[in-house]
Amino acid sequence: MAELVAVIASTHHPFYYRASTATGDDRPPFADEWVRKVEAFRETLTKARPDVLVMVGSDHFHQLWLDNMPQFLVGKAPFYDANFYNEEREFGLPKMLCRGQEDLSAHLLREGIDAGFDLAFSNELRIDHSITCPIITLRPQNDLPIVPIYTNIFAPPLPRPQRFVQLGQTIRRMVESWPSDQRVAVIGTGHLSLELGGPRQFGPTGPDPVFDRKAVEWISSGDLEGCLSEVTLDSLHLPGNATHGFMDFMLMMGVAGEGRKADYVDTYDLFHTMEAYFTWYPAGGRP
């Protein structure tokens, strides 16, 4: 069977690529430290030596819209075009082409449906920065096949936090039951407190530092019970109007397992958001 070699959760700041490649007067003062942190985080994936990446993210109304919004969708294509025009224009993100792993996609879809998740799928999925930013930060050579999984964190009615956790737990079981000798890393990206277009968007930190500190403690300690006791669809409006992306972090806690402390934790306060990076090694805390 396949081996789950790493579980990784992070934020996906779309300005990292531009900040990290800028030079001279165009390079922001926080770029060098940000690059240092990302390169250290990248090493946690490199050490795991994965053959394939399962990538969990959320489409930012680029391909999925209110005329057809699945709650959970699995990409099932040989290749994925990546990044959209506004992401190239606003964030300087490059066009990308990612190779798919169709056998694993088919396995996740079949097993997921049988496990009680009526998963949608797409043979023509184009992916955006929720998937490509962690590829840029963690595997910039973009040389591994991927299986993208999209969750709905934007368009109500949303799945409840518990459902995200249940999907994470199911993803782990499905990966570990895949009849293959491949080494699999599951990577998911979301948000801590986040405000978009509101009065708290452009502060020196995220809009709710108290929530951010609590969220980092939940994730790093594997405290799913404590997290689920406080986080609801209604409560996630309070730290910032886009904080429902935190449910993707909860999904990754489900993949890692209840009570499983992260083997790697780092954070970085940036303008309007806290960046956060977590890695778990399922094989006894080592890659």
C-alpha positions, 0 to 999 in steps of 0.5 A: 500500500501507499505510504503517507510520508508527510502531512503539511498545512500552511497559509498561501500568501499570493505575494510571496512569489513577487516578494521573494523574486524582487530585487533592489528597491523593489524588494520589500524589507520583510522579504529576506526573513520570509524567504528564510522561513519558507526555505526552512519549511520547504526542507520538511517536505524534501526530507519526506521524499514524496512521489506524489502530492495530494493538494487541498485548497479552495478555488477563489471564484476563478473556475467555480461560481454560484451556478455550480459550487461543489462542497468538495471536488477532486481533480481527475486530469492528466494535467492542470493549467494553473493560475488565472489572469488576475493572479498574474496581474495582481500578484505576479504569479507565473503560468504553470502546468502541473502533472496529475496522478489519475490513478490516485484521483480515481481511488480517492473518488471511489473510496470517498463516495463509498465512505459517505462523501459524495465527491464531485470531480473535474476532468478539466480543472484549472487551479489557482493560487491556493494550490500553486502557492504551496507548490511554489513555496514547498516544491518550486521545481514542480516536478511531482504529480498532484491530486488537487482537492477543492473545498468550499469555504466561500459560498454558503451554505458551507459544510460545517467544521466537523465535516472538514475534519471528517474529510481529513480523516477519510483522506488519510485512510484512503491514501493509506489504502491506495494499492501502490508503492508510492510515497504520498504527502498531503498538503493543505492550505487555508487561513488564520484570521483574514479580512478581505475588503473590510476595515481590518484588512491592512493592519500590521498583523492579521485582523485578530491576533488573539484568534491567531495565537489560539489557532496556532496552539490548536494546530500545533498541539493537535487539539481537535476536540478543543478546536471543534468545541469553539469553532463554528460557522458563525464564530468564524465570522468574528476574526475576519470576514474570510476566516472560514479558510481556517476550516482547511487547517482543521481538515489537515488536523484530521489528516494528522490525527487527534492529539498528534503534535506537529513536528515542525511549527513556524509563523511570521506576522506580515501585513494583514495576515499571519503566515503559519507553517506546520508539518507532521511525519506520520512515521513516528515523528520523523521523515 
